[in-house]
Amino acid sequence: MATVVESGGAAESRSAAIPKGAYYALIVLALANVLNYLDRQIVSILAQSIKADLKLDDADLGFLLGTIKPAIEREVHKEFDKRFGKHAEHKEPKGPKGHKA
């Protein structure tokens, strides 16, 4: 609740109404933020278990985390964008003679 004091000194009280959609958007964005954080951290969290299970040394684990993890993330994000992205119905443009541009 906000209180506004005018030049005459009288305090006027008014309530700012927040629409329900704003709370819904806040919850959706908060959940998306948590999922994004977990998505980026899950391989790092499991790194020692992966290292022990696959009997990797530090160099192999570094290779796994440095190259394979971004490749997996890229593929997962491409699939997610293909299914749920704003251009889900959009087809890739083709150049002359039916070749991709």
C-alpha positions as CSV (number, residue, x, y, z in Angstrom):
1,M,0.0,0.0,0.0
2,A,1.4,3.4,-0.9
3,T,0.9,6.6,1.0
4,V,0.9,9.9,-0.9
5,V,1.4,13.1,1.0
6,E,0.2,16.2,-0.9
7,S,1.4,19.8,-0.4
8,G,-1.5,20.4,2.1
9,G,-0.1,17.7,4.4
10,A,-3.1,15.3,4.2
11,A,-2.1,11.7,3.6
12,E,-4.0,9.8,1.0
13,S,-3.9,6.0,1.0
14,R,-4.3,4.0,-2.2
15,S,-3.9,0.4,-3.0
16,A,-2.1,-0.7,-6.2
17,A,-3.8,-3.8,-7.6
18,I,-1.5,-6.4,-9.0
19,P,-3.2,-8.7,-11.6
20,K,-3.2,-12.4,-11.1
21,G,-1.4,-12.9,-14.4
22,A,1.6,-11.1,-12.9
23,Y,1.9,-13.7,-10.1
24,Y,1.5,-16.5,-12.6
25,A,4.3,-15.0,-14.8
26,L,6.5,-14.6,-11.7
27,I,6.0,-18.3,-10.8
28,V,6.7,-19.4,-14.3
29,L,9.8,-17.3,-14.6
30,A,11.1,-18.5,-11.2
31,L,10.6,-22.1,-12.2
32,A,12.3,-21.5,-15.6
33,N,15.2,-20.0,-13.7
34,V,15.5,-23.0,-11.4
35,L,15.3,-25.4,-14.4
36,N,17.9,-23.4,-16.3
37,Y,20.3,-23.5,-13.3
38,L,19.8,-27.3,-12.8
39,D,20.2,-27.9,-16.5
40,R,23.6,-26.2,-16.6
41,Q,24.8,-27.7,-13.3
42,I,23.7,-31.3,-13.4
43,V,26.7,-32.7,-15.2
44,S,29.1,-30.8,-12.9
45,I,27.2,-32.1,-9.9
46,L,27.5,-35.6,-11.1
47,A,31.1,-35.3,-12.4
48,Q,32.8,-37.3,-9.6
49,S,30.2,-40.1,-10.0
50,I,30.7,-40.2,-13.8
51,K,34.4,-40.2,-13.3
52,A,34.3,-43.2,-11.0
53,D,31.7,-45.1,-12.9
54,L,33.5,-44.7,-16.3
55,K,37.0,-45.0,-14.7
56,L,38.1,-41.7,-16.3
57,D,41.2,-39.7,-15.3
58,D,41.2,-35.9,-14.8
59,A,42.0,-35.2,-18.5
60,D,39.2,-37.4,-19.8
61,L,36.7,-35.8,-17.3
62,G,37.9,-32.3,-18.5
63,F,37.3,-33.3,-22.1
64,L,33.8,-34.5,-21.1
65,L,32.9,-31.4,-19.3
66,G,34.6,-29.0,-21.8
67,T,33.3,-30.3,-25.1
68,I,30.6,-32.9,-24.7
69,K,28.5,-31.0,-22.1
70,P,28.0,-27.9,-24.4
71,A,27.2,-30.2,-27.3
72,I,24.6,-32.1,-25.3
73,E,23.1,-28.8,-24.1
74,R,23.0,-27.4,-27.6
75,E,21.1,-30.4,-28.9
76,V,18.7,-30.4,-25.9
77,H,18.0,-26.7,-26.4
78,K,17.5,-27.1,-30.2
79,E,15.0,-29.8,-29.6
80,F,13.2,-27.7,-26.9
81,D,13.1,-24.7,-29.3
82,K,11.8,-26.9,-32.1
83,R,8.9,-28.1,-30.0
84,F,8.1,-25.1,-27.9
85,G,9.9,-22.1,-29.4
86,K,8.1,-19.1,-30.8
87,H,9.0,-20.3,-34.3
88,A,7.8,-23.8,-33.8
89,E,5.6,-23.7,-36.9
90,H,8.1,-21.8,-39.0
91,K,9.9,-23.7,-41.7
92,E,13.5,-23.1,-42.7
93,P,13.8,-20.8,-45.7
94,K,15.1,-22.2,-48.9
95,G,17.4,-20.5,-51.4
96,P,17.4,-20.8,-55.1
97,K,16.6,-24.2,-56.7
98,G,15.3,-25.6,-53.3
99,H,18.7,-25.5,-51.6
100,K,18.9,-24.3,-48.0
101,A,19.9,-20.6,-47.7
